[in-house]
Amino acid sequence: MKKTFIIEEKFVGYADIPIEAETEEEAMRIYRNGDYTIYDQDDNFYDYEFVKIRTQEEYDKESYYDGNNFTRESNKWKQLH
């Protein structure tokens, strides 16, 4: 029986995220917390690099839905950004 494998890669790309806030500091806090819904992603990506491969089951264990967004390893991402 075949398994599904998830290949993770990273790449350079750009996105515009409109955030409503009173100050730049508040906007950055909202951004860092991931408390936004609109994410206008550019179609141009480059410098693709393989990160890792894992089974669908392993991927599902690392993923969660926070009520607004489906994210992978979200706490790690928030610590880095």
TAMO-V602883 format. One record per residue. N is the residue number from 1. OMEGA is omega in radians with two decimals (* if undefined). Layout:
BEGIN
<<N;OMEGA> <N;OMEGA>>
END
This chain:
BEGIN
<<1;-3.14> <2;3.06> <3;3.01> <4;3.09> <5;3.11> <6;3.09> <7;3.13> <8;3.06> <9;3.05> <10;-3.08> <11;3.08> <12;3.10> <13;-3.10> <14;3.10> <15;3.02> <16;-3.10> <17;3.11> <18;-3.13> <19;3.09> <20;-3.12> <21;3.11> <22;-3.08> <23;3.07> <24;3.12> <25;3.10> <26;3.12> <27;3.12> <28;3.09> <29;3.10> <30;3.12> <31;-3.11> <32;3.12> <33;-3.12> <34;-3.09> <35;3.10> <36;-3.08> <37;-3.11> <38;-3.11> <39;-3.09> <40;-3.03> <41;3.08> <42;-3.12> <43;-3.08> <44;3.11> <45;3.14> <46;-3.11> <47;3.10> <48;3.13> <49;3.09> <50;3.10> <51;3.13> <52;3.06> <53;3.10> <54;3.13> <55;3.08> <56;-3.14> <57;3.11> <58;3.12> <59;-3.12> <60;3.12> <61;-3.12> <62;-3.03> <63;3.03> <64;3.12> <65;-3.06> <66;-3.12> <67;3.11> <68;-3.03> <69;3.00> <70;-3.07> <71;3.08> <72;3.06> <73;-2.98> <74;-3.12> <75;3.08> <76;-3.12> <77;-3.12> <78;3.12> <79;-3.11> <80;-3.06> <81;*>>
END
